[in-house]
Amino acid sequence: MTRESMKERVRPMEQATVYRSNIRNGTGVLSRPDGSLAWFHMSSVAQSDVLTLQQGDVVDAEIENIPQGEYASRAASVRRHAQ
């Protein structure tokens, strides 16, 4: 994969909201500012946030435009938004 194709797949960090999180299966869903949903795996969550992330939390996420299951995109990196 070339650097140019990587740039097309990964967007800059954006704020999103935790729509759903399931620690048992290690996955969750983010609600993006445009209303679309992005899937994430707990392995993409900052280590300090894995056990504390809850529905409604604002996060900074790096979203890949790659489908994951029923979702049009997935998060490559998720961390709690520093206010």
Jmol script that loads the backbone (N, CA, C; Angstrom):
load data "model"
ATOM      1  N   MET A   1       0.848  -1.177   0.000  1.00  0.00           N
ATOM      2  CA  MET A   1       0.000   0.000   0.000  1.00  0.00           C
ATOM      3  C   MET A   1       0.894   1.241   0.000  1.00  0.00           C
ATOM      4  N   THR A   2       0.582   2.184  -0.857  1.00  0.00           N
ATOM      5  CA  THR A   2       1.383   3.399  -0.961  1.00  0.00           C
ATOM      6  C   THR A   2       0.961   4.418   0.093  1.00  0.00           C
ATOM      7  N   ARG A   3       1.808   5.396   0.308  1.00  0.00           N
ATOM      8  CA  ARG A   3       1.465   6.465   1.263  1.00  0.00           C
ATOM      9  C   ARG A   3       0.241   7.237   0.803  1.00  0.00           C
ATOM     10  N   GLU A   4       0.126   7.441  -0.489  1.00  0.00           N
ATOM     11  CA  GLU A   4      -1.033   8.170  -1.013  1.00  0.00           C
ATOM     12  C   GLU A   4      -2.332   7.431  -0.722  1.00  0.00           C
ATOM     13  N   SER A   5      -2.337   6.108  -0.901  1.00  0.00           N
ATOM     14  CA  SER A   5      -3.569   5.363  -0.632  1.00  0.00           C
ATOM     15  C   SER A   5      -3.859   5.343   0.864  1.00  0.00           C
ATOM     16  N   MET A   6      -2.815   5.354   1.726  1.00  0.00           N
ATOM     17  CA  MET A   6      -3.025   5.427   3.173  1.00  0.00           C
ATOM     18  C   MET A   6      -3.662   6.758   3.546  1.00  0.00           C
ATOM     19  N   LYS A   7      -3.230   7.843   2.923  1.00  0.00           N
ATOM     20  CA  LYS A   7      -3.788   9.165   3.212  1.00  0.00           C
ATOM     21  C   LYS A   7      -5.279   9.210   2.873  1.00  0.00           C
ATOM     22  N   GLU A   8      -5.664   8.521   1.823  1.00  0.00           N
ATOM     23  CA  GLU A   8      -7.066   8.493   1.429  1.00  0.00           C
ATOM     24  C   GLU A   8      -7.910   7.703   2.423  1.00  0.00           C
ATOM     25  N   ARG A   9      -7.331   6.691   3.060  1.00  0.00           N
ATOM     26  CA  ARG A   9      -8.070   5.833   3.974  1.00  0.00           C
ATOM     27  C   ARG A   9      -8.219   6.429   5.361  1.00  0.00           C
ATOM     28  N   VAL A  10      -7.205   7.175   5.829  1.00  0.00           N
ATOM     29  CA  VAL A  10      -7.208   7.670   7.197  1.00  0.00           C
ATOM     30  C   VAL A  10      -7.441   9.177   7.205  1.00  0.00           C
ATOM     31  N   ARG A  11      -8.372   9.587   8.003  1.00  0.00           N
ATOM     32  CA  ARG A  11      -8.674  10.998   8.148  1.00  0.00           C
ATOM     33  C   ARG A  11      -7.966  11.548   9.374  1.00  0.00           C
ATOM     34  N   PRO A  12      -7.850  12.867   9.461  1.00  0.00           N
ATOM     35  CA  PRO A  12      -7.292  13.457  10.677  1.00  0.00           C
ATOM     36  C   PRO A  12      -8.197  13.145  11.873  1.00  0.00           C
ATOM     37  N   MET A  13      -7.676  13.342  13.065  1.00  0.00           N
ATOM     38  CA  MET A  13      -8.472  13.116  14.276  1.00  0.00           C
ATOM     39  C   MET A  13      -9.745  13.953  14.215  1.00  0.00           C
ATOM     40  N   GLU A  14     -10.823  13.362  14.649  1.00  0.00           N
ATOM     41  CA  GLU A  14     -12.093  14.084  14.728  1.00  0.00           C
ATOM     42  C   GLU A  14     -12.765  13.742  16.047  1.00  0.00           C
ATOM     43  N   GLN A  15     -13.590  14.652  16.523  1.00  0.00           N
ATOM     44  CA  GLN A  15     -14.342  14.373  17.737  1.00  0.00           C
ATOM     45  C   GLN A  15     -15.533  13.504  17.386  1.00  0.00           C
ATOM     46  N   ALA A  16     -15.805  12.557  18.249  1.00  0.00           N
ATOM     47  CA  ALA A  16     -16.950  11.669  18.088  1.00  0.00           C
ATOM     48  C   ALA A  16     -17.487  11.374  19.480  1.00  0.00           C
ATOM     49  N   THR A  17     -18.632  10.726  19.523  1.00  0.00           N
ATOM     50  CA  THR A  17     -19.256  10.369  20.794  1.00  0.00           C
ATOM     51  C   THR A  17     -19.427   8.857  20.851  1.00  0.00           C
ATOM     52  N   VAL A  18     -19.155   8.278  22.018  1.00  0.00           N
ATOM     53  CA  VAL A  18     -19.363   6.842  22.176  1.00  0.00           C
ATOM     54  C   VAL A  18     -20.865   6.585  22.125  1.00  0.00           C
ATOM     55  N   TYR A  19     -21.293   5.882  21.100  1.00  0.00           N
ATOM     56  CA  TYR A  19     -22.702   5.558  20.901  1.00  0.00           C
ATOM     57  C   TYR A  19     -23.051   4.276  21.648  1.00  0.00           C
ATOM     58  N   ARG A  20     -22.107   3.331  21.595  1.00  0.00           N
ATOM     59  CA  ARG A  20     -22.306   2.046  22.265  1.00  0.00           C
ATOM     60  C   ARG A  20     -20.933   1.442  22.527  1.00  0.00           C
ATOM     61  N   SER A  21     -20.804   0.774  23.667  1.00  0.00           N
ATOM     62  CA  SER A  21     -19.550   0.109  24.013  1.00  0.00           C
ATOM     63  C   SER A  21     -19.879  -1.195  24.716  1.00  0.00           C
ATOM     64  N   ASN A  22     -19.216  -2.270  24.303  1.00  0.00           N
ATOM     65  CA  ASN A  22     -19.456  -3.572  24.897  1.00  0.00           C
ATOM     66  C   ASN A  22     -18.114  -4.182  25.290  1.00  0.00           C
ATOM     67  N   ILE A  23     -17.754  -4.025  26.550  1.00  0.00           N
ATOM     68  CA  ILE A  23     -16.459  -4.503  27.034  1.00  0.00           C
ATOM     69  C   ILE A  23     -16.343  -6.020  26.914  1.00  0.00           C
ATOM     70  N   ARG A  24     -17.454  -6.739  27.009  1.00  0.00           N
ATOM     71  CA  ARG A  24     -17.417  -8.214  26.918  1.00  0.00           C
ATOM     72  C   ARG A  24     -16.921  -8.703  25.572  1.00  0.00           C
ATOM     73  N   ASN A  25     -17.423  -8.092  24.495  1.00  0.00           N
ATOM     74  CA  ASN A  25     -16.953  -8.543  23.180  1.00  0.00           C
ATOM     75  C   ASN A  25     -15.852  -7.638  22.628  1.00  0.00           C
ATOM     76  N   GLY A  26     -15.479  -6.610  23.391  1.00  0.00           N
ATOM     77  CA  GLY A  26     -14.346  -5.772  23.023  1.00  0.00           C
ATOM     78  C   GLY A  26     -14.569  -4.841  21.858  1.00  0.00           C
ATOM     79  N   THR A  27     -15.813  -4.468  21.610  1.00  0.00           N
ATOM     80  CA  THR A  27     -16.115  -3.575  20.493  1.00  0.00           C
ATOM     81  C   THR A  27     -17.025  -2.441  20.927  1.00  0.00           C
ATOM     82  N   GLY A  28     -17.163  -1.484  20.044  1.00  0.00           N
ATOM     83  CA  GLY A  28     -18.072  -0.379  20.293  1.00  0.00           C
ATOM     84  C   GLY A  28     -18.364   0.363  19.009  1.00  0.00           C
ATOM     85  N   VAL A  29     -19.188   1.393  19.133  1.00  0.00           N
ATOM     86  CA  VAL A  29     -19.587   2.191  17.986  1.00  0.00           C
ATOM     87  C   VAL A  29     -19.503   3.661  18.372  1.00  0.00           C
ATOM     88  N   LEU A  30     -18.975   4.463  17.460  1.00  0.00           N
ATOM     89  CA  LEU A  30     -18.888   5.898  17.655  1.00  0.00           C
ATOM     90  C   LEU A  30     -19.891   6.600  16.763  1.00  0.00           C
ATOM     91  N   SER A  31     -20.455   7.675  17.254  1.00  0.00           N
ATOM     92  CA  SER A  31     -21.317   8.539  16.455  1.00  0.00           C
ATOM     93  C   SER A  31     -20.458   9.714  16.007  1.00  0.00           C
ATOM     94  N   ARG A  32     -20.370   9.902  14.695  1.00  0.00           N
ATOM     95  CA  ARG A  32     -19.542  10.962  14.122  1.00  0.00           C
ATOM     96  C   ARG A  32     -20.349  12.250  13.997  1.00  0.00           C
ATOM     97  N   PRO A  33     -19.671  13.391  13.839  1.00  0.00           N
ATOM     98  CA  PRO A  33     -20.380  14.677  13.726  1.00  0.00           C
ATOM     99  C   PRO A  33     -21.403  14.726  12.588  1.00  0.00           C
ATOM    100  N   ASP A  34     -21.155  13.972  11.510  1.00  0.00           N
ATOM    101  CA  ASP A  34     -22.098  13.972  10.389  1.00  0.00           C
ATOM    102  C   ASP A  34     -23.265  13.001  10.603  1.00  0.00           C
ATOM    103  N   GLY A  35     -23.291  12.330  11.772  1.00  0.00           N
ATOM    104  CA  GLY A  35     -24.377  11.407  12.086  1.00  0.00           C
ATOM    105  C   GLY A  35     -24.093   9.964  11.717  1.00  0.00           C
ATOM    106  N   SER A  36     -23.034   9.723  10.965  1.00  0.00           N
ATOM    107  CA  SER A  36     -22.708   8.342  10.600  1.00  0.00           C
ATOM    108  C   SER A  36     -22.070   7.633  11.794  1.00  0.00           C
ATOM    109  N   LEU A  37     -22.041   6.319  11.725  1.00  0.00           N
ATOM    110  CA  LEU A  37     -21.495   5.512  12.807  1.00  0.00           C
ATOM    111  C   LEU A  37     -20.211   4.837  12.359  1.00  0.00           C
ATOM    112  N   ALA A  38     -19.273   4.718  13.292  1.00  0.00           N
ATOM    113  CA  ALA A  38     -17.993   4.052  13.012  1.00  0.00           C
ATOM    114  C   ALA A  38     -17.742   2.998  14.081  1.00  0.00           C
ATOM    115  N   TRP A  39     -17.370   1.810  13.661  1.00  0.00           N
ATOM    116  CA  TRP A  39     -17.069   0.692  14.548  1.00  0.00           C
ATOM    117  C   TRP A  39     -15.689   0.876  15.154  1.00  0.00           C
ATOM    118  N   PHE A  40     -15.468   0.384  16.363  1.00  0.00           N
ATOM    119  CA  PHE A  40     -14.112   0.346  16.913  1.00  0.00           C
ATOM    120  C   PHE A  40     -13.918  -0.905  17.752  1.00  0.00           C
ATOM    121  N   HIS A  41     -12.676  -1.332  17.839  1.00  0.00           N
ATOM    122  CA  HIS A  41     -12.289  -2.447  18.692  1.00  0.00           C
ATOM    123  C   HIS A  41     -11.537  -1.866  19.874  1.00  0.00           C
ATOM    124  N   MET A  42     -11.647  -2.485  21.030  1.00  0.00           N
ATOM    125  CA  MET A  42     -11.002  -1.976  22.234  1.00  0.00           C
ATOM    126  C   MET A  42      -9.484  -1.893  22.081  1.00  0.00           C
ATOM    127  N   SER A  43      -8.912  -2.672  21.187  1.00  0.00           N
ATOM    128  CA  SER A  43      -7.467  -2.594  20.979  1.00  0.00           C
ATOM    129  C   SER A  43      -7.051  -1.261  20.362  1.00  0.00           C
ATOM    130  N   SER A  44      -8.007  -0.524  19.789  1.00  0.00           N
ATOM    131  CA  SER A  44      -7.702   0.789  19.213  1.00  0.00           C
ATOM    132  C   SER A  44      -7.895   1.922  20.223  1.00  0.00           C
ATOM    133  N   VAL A  45      -8.373   1.592  21.419  1.00  0.00           N
ATOM    134  CA  VAL A  45      -8.633   2.587  22.459  1.00  0.00           C
ATOM    135  C   VAL A  45      -7.370   2.778  23.293  1.00  0.00           C
ATOM    136  N   ALA A  46      -7.080   4.029  23.645  1.00  0.00           N
ATOM    137  CA  ALA A  46      -5.933   4.323  24.507  1.00  0.00           C
ATOM    138  C   ALA A  46      -6.034   3.478  25.773  1.00  0.00           C
ATOM    139  N   GLN A  47      -4.919   2.895  26.181  1.00  0.00           N
ATOM    140  CA  GLN A  47      -4.908   1.966  27.306  1.00  0.00           C
ATOM    141  C   GLN A  47      -5.546   2.546  28.562  1.00  0.00           C
ATOM    142  N   SER A  48      -5.334   3.817  28.821  1.00  0.00           N
ATOM    143  CA  SER A  48      -5.886   4.443  30.025  1.00  0.00           C
ATOM    144  C   SER A  48      -7.399   4.620  29.959  1.00  0.00           C
ATOM    145  N   ASP A  49      -7.987   4.480  28.780  1.00  0.00           N
ATOM    146  CA  ASP A  49      -9.427   4.698  28.611  1.00  0.00           C
ATOM    147  C   ASP A  49     -10.237   3.420  28.419  1.00  0.00           C
ATOM    148  N   VAL A  50      -9.589   2.288  28.225  1.00  0.00           N
ATOM    149  CA  VAL A  50     -10.294   1.051  27.868  1.00  0.00           C
ATOM    150  C   VAL A  50     -11.399   0.698  28.860  1.00  0.00           C
ATOM    151  N   LEU A  51     -11.116   0.708  30.134  1.00  0.00           N
ATOM    152  CA  LEU A  51     -12.095   0.266  31.130  1.00  0.00           C
ATOM    153  C   LEU A  51     -13.055   1.367  31.581  1.00  0.00           C
ATOM    154  N   THR A  52     -12.796   2.604  31.200  1.00  0.00           N
ATOM    155  CA  THR A  52     -13.629   3.706  31.681  1.00  0.00           C
ATOM    156  C   THR A  52     -14.519   4.334  30.622  1.00  0.00           C
ATOM    157  N   LEU A  53     -14.328   3.975  29.369  1.00  0.00           N
ATOM    158  CA  LEU A  53     -15.120   4.553  28.286  1.00  0.00           C
ATOM    159  C   LEU A  53     -16.585   4.160  28.424  1.00  0.00           C
ATOM    160  N   GLN A  54     -17.474   5.157  28.352  1.00  0.00           N
ATOM    161  CA  GLN A  54     -18.905   4.915  28.514  1.00  0.00           C
ATOM    162  C   GLN A  54     -19.695   5.606  27.415  1.00  0.00           C
ATOM    163  N   GLN A  55     -20.925   5.153  27.255  1.00  0.00           N
ATOM    164  CA  GLN A  55     -21.822   5.768  26.296  1.00  0.00           C
ATOM    165  C   GLN A  55     -21.942   7.252  26.610  1.00  0.00           C
ATOM    166  N   GLY A  56     -21.845   8.087  25.577  1.00  0.00           N
ATOM    167  CA  GLY A  56     -21.961   9.532  25.739  1.00  0.00           C
ATOM    168  C   GLY A  56     -20.631  10.250  25.907  1.00  0.00           C
ATOM    169  N   ASP A  57     -19.542   9.509  26.156  1.00  0.00           N
ATOM    170  CA  ASP A  57     -18.229  10.143  26.289  1.00  0.00           C
ATOM    171  C   ASP A  57     -17.780  10.719  24.956  1.00  0.00           C
ATOM    172  N   VAL A  58     -17.164  11.897  25.009  1.00  0.00           N
ATOM    173  CA  VAL A  58     -16.597  12.516  23.815  1.00  0.00           C
ATOM    174  C   VAL A  58     -15.167  12.010  23.675  1.00  0.00           C
ATOM    175  N   VAL A  59     -14.816  11.596  22.462  1.00  0.00           N
ATOM    176  CA  VAL A  59     -13.489  11.048  22.187  1.00  0.00           C
ATOM    177  C   VAL A  59     -12.892  11.713  20.950  1.00  0.00           C
ATOM    178  N   ASP A  60     -11.593  11.593  20.826  1.00  0.00           N
ATOM    179  CA  ASP A  60     -10.895  11.955  19.597  1.00  0.00           C
ATOM    180  C   ASP A  60     -10.609  10.646  18.884  1.00  0.00           C
ATOM    181  N   ALA A  61     -10.960  10.569  17.621  1.00  0.00           N
ATOM    182  CA  ALA A  61     -10.817   9.311  16.891  1.00  0.00           C
ATOM    183  C   ALA A  61     -10.208   9.554  15.519  1.00  0.00           C
ATOM    184  N   GLU A  62      -9.373   8.619  15.123  1.00  0.00           N
ATOM    185  CA  GLU A  62      -8.825   8.595  13.775  1.00  0.00           C
ATOM    186  C   GLU A  62      -9.630   7.535  13.026  1.00  0.00           C
ATOM    187  N   ILE A  63     -10.408   7.973  12.047  1.00  0.00           N
ATOM    188  CA  ILE A  63     -11.350   7.096  11.358  1.00  0.00           C
ATOM    189  C   ILE A  63     -10.802   6.668  10.002  1.00  0.00           C
ATOM    190  N   GLU A  64     -10.852   5.362   9.752  1.00  0.00           N
ATOM    191  CA  GLU A  64     -10.488   4.817   8.445  1.00  0.00           C
ATOM    192  C   GLU A  64     -11.770   4.622   7.638  1.00  0.00           C
ATOM    193  N   ASN A  65     -11.718   4.985   6.392  1.00  0.00           N
ATOM    194  CA  ASN A  65     -12.870   4.805   5.514  1.00  0.00           C
ATOM    195  C   ASN A  65     -12.872   3.395   4.940  1.00  0.00           C
ATOM    196  N   ILE A  66     -12.909   2.426   5.843  1.00  0.00           N
ATOM    197  CA  ILE A  66     -12.921   1.016   5.488  1.00  0.00           C
ATOM    198  C   ILE A  66     -14.138   0.389   6.165  1.00  0.00           C
ATOM    199  N   PRO A  67     -14.998  -0.272   5.416  1.00  0.00           N
ATOM    200  CA  PRO A  67     -16.175  -0.893   6.029  1.00  0.00           C
ATOM    201  C   PRO A  67     -15.802  -1.954   7.063  1.00  0.00           C
ATOM    202  N   GLN A  68     -16.606  -2.038   8.096  1.00  0.00           N
ATOM    203  CA  GLN A  68     -16.441  -3.063   9.135  1.00  0.00           C
ATOM    204  C   GLN A  68     -17.841  -3.562   9.477  1.00  0.00           C
ATOM    205  N   GLY A  69     -18.163  -4.741   9.022  1.00  0.00           N
ATOM    206  CA  GLY A  69     -19.505  -5.265   9.252  1.00  0.00           C
ATOM    207  C   GLY A  69     -20.547  -4.364   8.611  1.00  0.00           C
ATOM    208  N   GLU A  70     -21.516  -3.949   9.393  1.00  0.00           N
ATOM    209  CA  GLU A  70     -22.594  -3.100   8.876  1.00  0.00           C
ATOM    210  C   GLU A  70     -22.231  -1.617   8.843  1.00  0.00           C
ATOM    211  N   TYR A  71     -21.021  -1.260   9.292  1.00  0.00           N
ATOM    212  CA  TYR A  71     -20.607   0.134   9.384  1.00  0.00           C
ATOM    213  C   TYR A  71     -19.710   0.512   8.209  1.00  0.00           C
ATOM    214  N   ALA A  72     -19.841   1.750   7.732  1.00  0.00           N
ATOM    215  CA  ALA A  72     -19.081   2.207   6.570  1.00  0.00           C
ATOM    216  C   ALA A  72     -17.630   2.546   6.907  1.00  0.00           C
ATOM    217  N   SER A  73     -17.321   2.674   8.195  1.00  0.00           N
ATOM    218  CA  SER A  73     -15.970   3.036   8.591  1.00  0.00           C
ATOM    219  C   SER A  73     -15.633   2.428   9.947  1.00  0.00           C
ATOM    220  N   ARG A  74     -14.341   2.503  10.274  1.00  0.00           N
ATOM    221  CA  ARG A  74     -13.896   1.988  11.570  1.00  0.00           C
ATOM    222  C   ARG A  74     -12.827   2.925  12.135  1.00  0.00           C
ATOM    223  N   ALA A  75     -12.706   2.909  13.445  1.00  0.00           N
ATOM    224  CA  ALA A  75     -11.723   3.767  14.106  1.00  0.00           C
ATOM    225  C   ALA A  75     -10.405   3.024  14.268  1.00  0.00           C
ATOM    226  N   ALA A  76      -9.336   3.673  13.873  1.00  0.00           N
ATOM    227  CA  ALA A  76      -7.998   3.117  14.029  1.00  0.00           C
ATOM    228  C   ALA A  76      -7.394   3.510  15.367  1.00  0.00           C
ATOM    229  N   SER A  77      -7.892   4.603  15.924  1.00  0.00           N
ATOM    230  CA  SER A  77      -7.384   5.116  17.192  1.00  0.00           C
ATOM    231  C   SER A  77      -8.497   5.872  17.904  1.00  0.00           C
ATOM    232  N   VAL A  78      -8.659   5.600  19.194  1.00  0.00           N
ATOM    233  CA  VAL A  78      -9.699   6.267  19.998  1.00  0.00           C
ATOM    234  C   VAL A  78      -9.091   6.654  21.329  1.00  0.00           C
ATOM    235  N   ARG A  79      -9.298   7.894  21.744  1.00  0.00           N
ATOM    236  CA  ARG A  79      -8.870   8.327  23.077  1.00  0.00           C
ATOM    237  C   ARG A  79      -9.845   9.383  23.596  1.00  0.00           C
ATOM    238  N   ARG A  80     -10.002   9.404  24.904  1.00  0.00           N
ATOM    239  CA  ARG A  80     -10.903  10.368  25.534  1.00  0.00           C
ATOM    240  C   ARG A  80     -10.464  11.782  25.141  1.00  0.00           C
ATOM    241  N   HIS A  81     -11.432  12.613  24.807  1.00  0.00           N
ATOM    242  CA  HIS A  81     -11.154  13.999  24.422  1.00  0.00           C
ATOM    243  C   HIS A  81     -10.688  14.789  25.631  1.00  0.00           C
ATOM    244  N   ALA A  82      -9.541  15.442  25.488  1.00  0.00           N
ATOM    245  CA  ALA A  82      -9.014  16.284  26.569  1.00  0.00           C
ATOM    246  C   ALA A  82      -9.658  17.661  26.465  1.00  0.00           C
ATOM    247  N   GLN A  83     -10.333  18.050  27.508  1.00  0.00           N
ATOM    248  CA  GLN A  83     -11.041  19.340  27.472  1.00  0.00           C
ATOM    249  C   GLN A  83     -10.265  20.422  28.137  1.00  0.00           C
TER     250      GLN A  83
END
end "model"
wireframe off; spacefill off
backbone 0.3
color backbone group
